[in-house]
């Protein structure tokens, strides 16, 4: 099975989400808008085949993508 290729900003959104940051906090941390963070998350969910951030975090941790 092919491993999904995650962009650096998508990985950063995942890292910060795993640390418990909210989407607003992530946006401030990475100097992007809230809507941009939403787009990063949407792309992550599509690439990983998951429905929410908890599933995404579990997926990347189990797959050692982070």
VENWO-V147164 format. One record per residue. RES is the residue in one small letter. PHI is phi in whole degrees, -180 to 180 (* if undefined). Layout:
res,phi
RES,PHI
RES,PHI
This chain:
res,phi
x,*
x,-74
x,-84
x,-65
x,-91
x,-102
x,-75
x,-56
x,-68
x,-65
x,-63
x,-66
x,-61
x,-65
x,-59
x,-68
x,-62
x,-64
x,-82
x,97
x,-69
x,-80
x,-63
x,-65
x,-65
x,-62
x,-57
x,-65
x,-65
x,-99
x,59
x,-131
x,-78
x,-57
x,-63
x,-66
x,-63
x,-59
x,-66
x,-57
x,-64
x,-60
x,-63
x,-59
x,-59
x,-66
x,-64
x,-91
x,70
x,-121
x,-109
x,-154
x,-68
x,-63
x,-65
x,-63
x,-63
x,-60
x,-60
x,-70
x,-69
x,-67
x,-90
x,57
x,-86
x,-117
